[in-house]
């Protein structure tokens, strides 16, 4: 459903009535900011405008976090120009930097893995925007910002616009979008009246809010939606709390400088979704650790995210490069709760850290199914 293009902030001032556009056909899907006001210089200093017509946010001083649908794939890429440090794209004080590498989530396309990192040819002296690594901030009122169109189908903007959008829960959002992926996507907008949203040209930009320390934290990446600011058609965002470990692992690999990134001795993640057959054979998902010296840690950690309708059916093992299996979870006929979202500690000190490690998951009882969404290993 995602089309490359992106979202924008509707030009009406906050609180001003905005008439709803006519209904769109079912395939009229675009990522979408509307109902906004102009941002002040320096208000959101980590905002980035990308030359392909998308937005983004500085994840590190050299990496831009944006949407997967904004880029063509993973590899060397010097064709993208990032503009930052200004709200006016024509400001002579603006900073422009070329890209040298793009990393797109290996799970995109095919699901909700709509994120990518763009490495710039040099670091820039601007603040960065941390991403939420917990669902604690995935509710309330969010802020969106971008240079996208101020009306559906309108021209993209010279000045950065901002707007506030309220959280919409997954159940309500699924009334508009039957193909919503609740674990991986988060929705926001005015459900009944519309009038505020992201729009064409805002794709890849951040949705953010204040954390418990009153600092900005990113909770979403502008992804898709039907039209812009339409009632009962909210904006859909890639949920950063779900992808935070994978983003961090990719960022660690990308580092700085040129050339293709190589695996490093750090957290590695696999975000490719794998279905778990009912009472069937075990599935495995690999990650590769390289660049380490010596053995793995006695406190190695395995972060697991599995959707399942009866988690007691599941047996989960970490399999070392030499084939040794470390049991993380046993099956239990009395554990009828849903899902496995957990971090396990493993004494892997007898293993060499480098090599391909695998997460092995098996459903050993009939009647319930699920999928391994992602997992991450820190040795």
HELIX and SHEET records of a PDB file:
HELIX    1   1 UNK A   68  UNK A   70  5                                   3    
HELIX    2   2 UNK A  135  UNK A  137  5                                   3    
HELIX    3   3 UNK A  170  UNK A  176  1                                   7    
HELIX    4   4 UNK A  240  UNK A  254  1                                  15    
HELIX    5   5 UNK A  311  UNK A  313  5                                   3    
SHEET    1   A 7 UNK A  37  UNK A  38  0                                        
SHEET    2   A 7 UNK A 161  UNK A 168 -1                                        
SHEET    3   A 7 UNK A 141  UNK A 146 -1                                        
SHEET    4   A 7 UNK A 206  UNK A 210 -1                                        
SHEET    5   A 7 UNK A 216  UNK A 224 -1                                        
SHEET    6   A 7 UNK A 235  UNK A 239 -1                                        
SHEET    7   A 7 UNK A 185  UNK A 188 -1                                        
SHEET    1   B 7 UNK A  75  UNK A  76  0                                        
SHEET    2   B 7 UNK A  95  UNK A 104 -1                                        
SHEET    3   B 7 UNK A  81  UNK A  84 -1                                        
SHEET    4   B 7 UNK A  47  UNK A  50 -1                                        
SHEET    5   B 7 UNK A  54  UNK A  58 -1                                        
SHEET    6   B 7 UNK A  63  UNK A  66 -1                                        
SHEET    7   B 7 UNK A 116  UNK A 120 -1                                        
SHEET    1   C 3 UNK A 268  UNK A 270  0                                        
SHEET    2   C 3 UNK A 370  UNK A 378 -1                                        
SHEET    3   C 3 UNK A 274  UNK A 276 -1                                        
SHEET    1   D 4 UNK A 268  UNK A 270  0                                        
SHEET    2   D 4 UNK A 370  UNK A 378 -1                                        
SHEET    3   D 4 UNK A 300  UNK A 308 -1                                        
SHEET    4   D 4 UNK A 340  UNK A 346 -1                                        
SHEET    1   E 4 UNK A 283  UNK A 289  0                                        
SHEET    2   E 4 UNK A 355  UNK A 363 -1                                        
SHEET    3   E 4 UNK A 314  UNK A 319 -1                                        
SHEET    4   E 4 UNK A 325  UNK A 329 -1                                        
END                                                                             
